[in-house]
Structure formats: C-alpha cells, structure tokens
Amino acid sequence: MMKNSRNLLAMTLSVPFLMSQVAFAADDSEVVVNKPNFTFLTSLGVLSVEDKDFDPEAFEAEVGINGVVKAKEFTMVYNLKADLSDAINSRDTNGTEGEADIHLKEANVVFPTAYGAFVLAPRITSGQNRELYSNVDLFEYNEAHSGGAATTGNTLFGQPSEGDDVIAWASPKFMGVKLVLATISLNENNGDDIDAKAYRFVYNEGNLNLGAGQVIVSKGMAGASKNYIRSALTAGYKFDKLDLGATYEMNADTFGTAGDYNTLGVTARYYLNSGYSVAAGFYNKDSDVDANDNDGTVVQIKKQVGKNIAFWAEAANYDITADNVALGVNISY
C-alpha cells in the first residue's frame, strides 16, 4: 500500500511537468530538432597482465549520438551511447561472436532550465564518479573506479563509473558552486522505489576544483541492518604545466564481505613539450578486512597528436590486483 501511494505521489508530481513539455512541443510549430552529433572513441592496443598471455585488446570502443531539441518554452538534450569493446574481446575468453556483449552506456535526456538541469536517465555515465574522482582518474587501462566497466577488475574505490535508472537535478552554478541531487533505482522488484540516493557539492572555478558527496544505498538492497554509505572528498589544481589531484573515499556499513574501507588516491600529470606528458598515481585502500587491503602505483607517458589522437603507455604495480603493462592508441571524434 505504501509503495502504491509513493508511486501515485511521484506520478502526480511528474505529470504536470511532463505534460507541459509535450503540450509545448505539440502546439508550437517552431520546435527545432537540430542535426544530431555522432561520436566515437576507439582505444586499441596491446596488454600484458601478470599470469596471462600477451594480448592485443580493445580497451574501449564507443559509438554515440547526441543532439538538442529546442522549442519556445523548453530545451531538451538527448544522449545515446554504446560500448562495443566486450563484443570485440569476447573470443579472447572463449566467448561467442560477441553480439550479445554490446553494452549500452548512455540513454538519457536532460532538460536545462533557469532553475537547474533535470535529468531522466535509464542509463548514464555516473556524475558522482566524473565530478568526485576525475582528479585521480588519469589513466587508460588502470581506471580509478569500480564496477563491471573497470577493465583491471580492481576494487580500490567503491564508486562505479555508470548508473542505471537515475533521476537527477543539478542546480545553477553560484559563485563557482553547484549542488546535484539524484535518486537511483537498482532493483524494481524489492519494494523500494528509491534504492539509493546521492548528492554532491562541486566547486569549479579557475584552476581549482573541490568536491564532496555521498551515495546512500538502502539496507533493503541486501537485507542488512544499516544503509551502506559511500562518501568522497576531492581536490584538484592546475598549474601552468602540472595538474595535481586527490580523492579520499570512505565506505561504511558495506554489504557482503568487503568490510568497511577507506581509499586515498593521489595523482599528478606534468606536460612536456610537443604534446608529451607524464603521469603518476598512488592509491591506498585500508580495509577492516586485512586481506582486502590494497596499494597501487601507476605511471604513464602519453603523446597527444592534435585533438583526436593520443598514443600512450602505462604500467601498474599492485599488492593484490594483477600487475600490468599496456600500450595503446586512442582515436576520437
């Protein structure tokens, strides 16, 4: 009964906004659907992982389409993006041709308004990850996030890079600061309409970036006695030729056997001449479960060729996660 009342309340609050947009679109002959933009990112290379064969690899293979719809009373931005890398690599693990491994990363619409941006996203790249972890997520293969899209399989950080079934609002920027609020539905059959809530404050002005936020996952997701709370703090500063960044993540009352843990990441990138740069990062995970402690050190050299091509090489050493060496080329449009 309570779930039905919550559903009715959510529908009641949503219908006027959605109907107004439909009505404006239907009544206004000046609705303009701009020509869509097609995007792609291909990251190909060779990979050597500890205790595995040396292997050519598709690290990323993304294709997408996005565009803008404009009417007299509203603007809508739509995004659709798929990652084909699992389909390309599936034969490496004795898989099939791989068509079933196509992964949809983005399927969402954004309504920017004077009162902030409203987001409806069955699939979306995680804003929490992008804005609170990008200061330490500098690397190509050794990405600083968890979840199925983490190619290394490491669990140094608990924050995944993608979100499902997200409704969000981002405030207008005020003195360099914005607030983002989001609800996330992870399981539509567990009786909870909202399985997780997230918020973050982000300051981004000039060369300084600061952020703080939390993700609160309902205890009903795992039949636990307490909600799982993941908190993160980040700071970054861009000097003339040097970028510095740090992110500190705290995981309390985690579900399962992970134990509570805190992770610190510290990174730097120094820009040389002729498009070259070097980067280094150190990550430390301190868990209540000693067997889950982990450290990682990553180094990278990159050559940027114009806006659309980059060659790179990186090596990583971990206490638990497999060490690796990777070389690749990124092509984007």
C-alpha positions as CSV (number, residue, x, y, z in Angstrom):
1,M,0.0,0.0,0.0
2,M,2.8,2.4,0.9
3,K,4.6,1.7,-2.4
4,N,1.4,2.4,-4.3
5,S,1.0,5.7,-2.6
6,R,4.6,6.6,-3.3
7,N,4.1,5.7,-6.9
8,L,0.9,7.8,-7.1
9,L,2.7,10.8,-5.5
10,A,5.6,10.5,-7.9
11,M,3.3,10.3,-10.9
12,T,1.2,13.3,-9.6
13,L,4.3,15.5,-9.2
14,S,5.8,14.4,-12.5
15,V,2.7,14.7,-14.8
16,P,2.3,18.5,-14.9
17,F,6.0,19.0,-15.8
18,L,6.0,16.3,-18.5
19,M,2.6,17.2,-19.9
20,S,3.6,20.8,-20.2
21,Q,6.6,19.8,-22.3
22,V,4.5,17.6,-24.5
23,A,1.9,20.4,-24.9
24,F,4.5,23.0,-25.8
25,A,6.0,20.6,-28.4
26,A,2.6,19.8,-29.9
27,D,1.3,23.4,-30.1
28,D,4.4,25.2,-31.2
29,S,5.3,24.8,-34.9
30,E,8.7,26.3,-34.2
31,V,10.0,23.1,-32.5
32,V,13.5,22.5,-33.9
33,V,15.3,19.2,-33.8
34,N,18.9,20.1,-34.5
35,K,21.1,17.8,-36.6
36,P,22.5,15.1,-34.3
37,N,26.1,14.7,-33.5
38,F,27.8,11.4,-34.0
39,T,30.7,10.5,-31.7
40,F,33.1,7.6,-31.3
41,L,36.1,6.7,-29.2
42,T,38.3,3.8,-30.0
43,S,41.2,2.7,-27.7
44,L,43.2,-0.2,-29.1
45,G,46.5,-1.6,-28.0
46,V,48.4,-4.5,-26.5
47,L,48.2,-5.7,-22.9
48,S,50.4,-7.8,-20.7
49,V,48.8,-8.8,-17.4
50,E,50.5,-10.8,-14.7
51,D,49.9,-14.6,-15.2
52,K,48.1,-14.1,-18.5
53,D,49.1,-14.2,-22.2
54,F,50.3,-11.0,-24.0
55,D,47.2,-9.9,-26.0
56,P,46.0,-7.3,-28.4
57,E,43.0,-5.6,-26.8
58,A,40.1,-3.2,-27.5
59,F,40.2,-1.2,-24.3
60,E,37.2,0.9,-25.3
61,A,35.1,1.1,-28.5
62,E,32.3,3.6,-28.0
63,V,29.8,5.0,-30.6
64,G,27.2,7.5,-29.7
65,I,24.7,10.0,-30.9
66,N,23.5,13.2,-29.1
67,G,21.6,16.3,-30.0
68,V,19.3,19.1,-29.0
69,V,15.6,19.7,-29.4
70,K,14.5,23.3,-29.0
71,A,11.0,24.7,-28.6
72,K,9.6,28.0,-27.5
73,E,9.4,27.0,-23.8
74,F,11.9,24.3,-23.3
75,T,15.2,22.8,-24.5
76,M,16.0,19.0,-24.4
77,V,19.3,17.3,-24.8
78,Y,19.3,13.6,-25.7
79,N,22.2,11.1,-25.4
80,L,22.7,7.6,-26.6
81,K,26.0,5.7,-26.4
82,A,27.1,2.1,-26.7
83,D,30.4,0.4,-25.9
84,L,31.4,-2.5,-28.2
85,S,34.7,-3.5,-26.5
86,D,33.3,-6.6,-24.8
87,A,31.9,-7.8,-28.1
88,I,35.3,-7.3,-29.8
89,N,37.2,-9.0,-27.0
90,S,34.8,-11.9,-26.3
91,R,36.7,-14.5,-28.3
92,D,39.7,-14.0,-26.0
93,T,37.8,-15.7,-23.2
94,N,36.3,-18.5,-25.4
95,G,33.2,-16.5,-25.9
96,T,30.9,-16.4,-29.0
97,E,30.9,-13.8,-31.7
98,G,30.0,-11.3,-29.1
99,E,26.9,-9.5,-30.4
100,A,25.2,-10.1,-27.0
101,D,28.1,-8.2,-25.3
102,I,27.2,-4.8,-26.6
103,H,26.9,-2.6,-23.6
104,L,24.6,0.5,-23.6
105,K,26.3,3.2,-21.5
106,E,24.1,6.2,-22.2
107,A,20.3,6.5,-22.7
108,N,19.1,9.7,-21.2
109,V,17.6,13.2,-21.7
110,V,18.4,16.4,-19.9
111,F,16.2,19.5,-19.6
112,P,18.3,22.6,-18.9
113,T,16.3,25.4,-17.3
114,A,16.9,28.6,-15.4
115,Y,16.2,26.6,-12.3
116,G,18.8,24.0,-13.0
117,A,19.1,20.9,-15.2
118,F,16.6,18.0,-14.8
119,V,17.9,14.5,-15.9
120,L,16.0,11.4,-16.7
121,A,18.4,8.5,-17.3
122,P,17.7,4.8,-17.7
123,R,21.4,4.6,-18.4
124,I,24.0,7.3,-17.7
125,T,27.7,7.9,-17.1
126,S,28.0,8.5,-13.3
127,G,28.2,12.1,-12.5
128,Q,29.3,11.2,-9.0
129,N,32.3,9.4,-10.5
130,R,33.0,12.1,-13.1
131,E,33.0,15.0,-10.7
132,L,34.4,13.5,-7.5
133,Y,37.0,11.0,-8.9
134,S,38.2,12.7,-12.2
135,N,41.1,14.4,-10.3
136,V,42.7,10.9,-9.8
137,D,41.2,9.1,-12.8
138,L,44.0,9.9,-15.3
139,F,44.8,6.5,-16.7
140,E,43.6,4.5,-19.7
141,Y,43.7,0.8,-18.6
142,N,44.1,1.4,-14.9
143,E,41.0,3.4,-14.3
144,A,40.1,4.6,-10.8
145,H,36.6,3.2,-10.4
146,S,34.8,0.0,-9.5
147,G,32.1,-1.9,-11.3
148,G,31.9,-4.0,-14.4
149,A,33.4,-1.4,-16.6
150,A,36.7,-1.3,-14.6
151,T,39.0,-3.1,-17.0
152,T,41.6,-4.1,-14.4
153,G,38.9,-5.6,-12.1
154,N,40.4,-3.7,-9.1
155,T,38.2,-2.6,-6.2
156,L,40.4,0.2,-4.8
157,F,37.4,2.6,-5.0
158,G,33.8,1.5,-4.5
159,Q,32.3,4.1,-6.8
160,P,31.2,2.7,-10.2
161,S,31.5,4.6,-13.5
162,E,27.9,4.2,-14.6
163,G,24.4,4.5,-13.2
164,D,21.1,2.9,-14.0
165,D,17.6,4.4,-13.6
166,V,18.7,7.8,-12.4
167,I,16.6,10.9,-11.8
168,A,18.7,13.9,-11.0
169,W,18.7,17.7,-10.6
170,A,21.7,19.9,-10.9
171,S,21.4,23.5,-9.5
172,P,22.5,26.6,-11.3
173,K,26.1,27.5,-10.6
174,F,26.5,30.1,-7.9
175,M,29.9,31.6,-7.1
176,G,31.5,28.5,-8.7
177,V,29.4,26.1,-6.7
178,K,26.7,23.7,-7.8
179,L,24.6,21.1,-5.9
180,V,23.5,17.8,-7.5
181,L,20.7,15.6,-6.1
182,A,19.9,12.1,-7.5
183,T,17.8,9.1,-6.9
184,I,18.7,5.7,-8.2
185,S,16.5,2.6,-8.7
186,L,18.7,-0.6,-8.7
187,N,16.1,-3.3,-8.3
188,E,12.5,-2.8,-9.4
189,N,11.2,-5.8,-7.5
190,N,12.3,-5.2,-3.9
191,G,9.5,-3.0,-2.7
192,D,11.7,0.2,-2.5
193,D,11.1,2.8,-5.2
194,I,14.3,4.5,-4.4
195,D,17.2,2.1,-3.7
196,A,19.9,4.7,-3.5
197,K,20.2,8.5,-3.1
198,A,23.2,10.6,-4.0
199,Y,24.2,14.2,-3.5
200,R,27.3,16.3,-4.2
201,F,28.7,19.8,-3.9
202,V,31.2,20.8,-6.6
203,Y,33.3,23.9,-6.8
204,N,35.0,24.6,-10.1
205,E,36.4,28.0,-10.7
206,G,39.6,28.9,-12.5
207,N,42.3,26.4,-11.8
208,L,40.8,25.0,-8.6
209,N,38.4,22.1,-8.3
210,L,36.8,20.9,-5.0
211,G,34.0,18.4,-4.3
212,A,32.2,16.5,-1.6
213,G,29.4,14.0,-1.8
214,Q,27.7,10.8,-0.6
215,V,25.9,7.8,-2.0
216,I,23.4,6.2,0.4
217,V,22.3,2.7,-0.6
218,S,19.2,1.3,1.1
219,K,19.7,-1.5,3.6
220,G,16.8,-3.3,1.8
221,M,19.0,-4.0,-1.1
222,A,20.9,-6.6,0.9
223,G,18.6,-7.3,3.8
224,A,21.1,-5.5,6.0
225,S,20.6,-3.7,9.3
226,K,22.2,-0.4,8.1
227,N,22.4,1.6,4.9
228,Y,25.6,1.4,3.0
229,I,27.1,4.9,2.9
230,R,29.9,5.9,0.4
231,S,31.4,9.3,1.0
232,A,34.0,11.1,-1.1
233,L,36.1,14.3,-0.9
234,T,38.2,15.6,-3.9
235,A,40.6,18.4,-4.7
236,G,42.5,19.3,-7.8
237,Y,44.6,22.2,-9.0
238,K,46.0,23.0,-12.5
239,F,49.3,24.9,-12.5
240,D,51.0,26.1,-15.8
241,K,52.4,22.6,-16.7
242,L,51.3,20.5,-13.7
243,D,48.0,19.0,-12.7
244,L,47.6,17.7,-9.1
245,G,44.7,15.8,-7.7
246,A,43.5,13.8,-4.7
247,T,40.3,11.9,-3.8
248,Y,39.5,10.3,-0.5
249,E,36.7,7.7,-0.4
250,M,35.1,6.3,2.8
251,N,32.9,3.2,2.7
252,A,30.8,2.5,5.9
253,D,28.5,-0.5,6.5
254,T,29.2,-2.1,3.2
255,F,27.2,-5.1,2.2
256,G,28.7,-8.6,2.0
257,T,32.3,-9.5,2.8
258,A,34.0,-6.3,1.6
259,G,34.3,-4.8,5.0
260,D,34.4,-1.1,5.7
261,Y,37.3,0.6,4.0
262,N,38.8,4.0,3.0
263,T,40.8,4.7,-0.2
264,L,43.1,7.5,-1.0
265,G,44.2,8.4,-4.5
266,V,46.9,11.0,-5.3
267,T,47.9,11.8,-8.9
268,A,50.0,14.2,-10.9
269,R,50.4,15.0,-14.6
270,Y,53.3,17.0,-16.0
271,Y,53.1,18.5,-19.5
272,L,56.3,18.4,-21.6
273,N,56.9,19.9,-25.0
274,S,55.5,18.6,-28.3
275,G,52.3,17.1,-26.9
276,Y,54.1,14.8,-24.5
277,S,53.0,14.4,-20.8
278,V,53.9,12.0,-18.0
279,A,51.6,11.0,-15.2
280,A,51.9,9.1,-11.9
281,G,49.4,7.9,-9.3
282,F,49.4,6.2,-6.0
283,Y,46.3,4.5,-4.5
284,N,45.9,3.1,-1.0
285,K,43.0,1.0,0.2
286,D,42.8,0.4,4.0
287,S,40.1,-2.1,4.9
288,D,38.7,-3.5,8.2
289,V,39.3,-6.9,6.5
290,D,43.1,-7.1,6.3
291,A,43.0,-9.5,3.3
292,N,41.2,-6.7,1.3
293,D,43.9,-4.1,1.8
294,N,45.5,-3.0,-1.5
295,D,48.0,-0.5,-2.8
296,G,48.6,0.6,-6.4
297,T,51.2,2.6,-8.2
298,V,50.6,3.6,-11.9
299,V,52.9,5.5,-14.3
300,Q,52.1,6.7,-17.8
301,I,53.6,8.5,-20.7
302,K,51.2,10.0,-23.4
303,K,51.7,11.7,-26.7
304,Q,48.7,13.8,-27.8
305,V,48.5,14.3,-31.6
306,G,46.1,17.1,-32.2
307,K,42.6,16.9,-30.6
308,N,41.6,13.4,-31.8
309,I,44.6,11.0,-31.5
310,A,46.7,10.0,-28.5
311,F,49.4,7.4,-28.1
312,W,50.1,6.1,-24.6
313,A,51.9,3.5,-22.5
314,E,51.4,2.7,-18.8
315,A,52.5,0.3,-16.2
316,A,50.9,-0.6,-12.8
317,N,52.0,-2.4,-9.8
318,Y,49.5,-3.6,-7.1
319,D,49.6,-5.6,-3.9
320,I,46.5,-7.6,-4.8
321,T,45.3,-6.7,-8.3
322,A,47.4,-8.2,-11.1
323,D,50.3,-6.0,-12.3
324,N,50.1,-4.9,-15.9
325,V,51.7,-3.1,-18.8
326,A,49.6,-1.6,-21.6
327,L,50.3,0.3,-24.8
328,G,47.6,1.8,-26.9
329,V,46.3,4.5,-29.3
330,N,43.1,6.5,-28.8
331,I,41.1,7.8,-31.7
332,S,38.1,10.0,-31.0
333,Y,35.7,12.2,-32.8
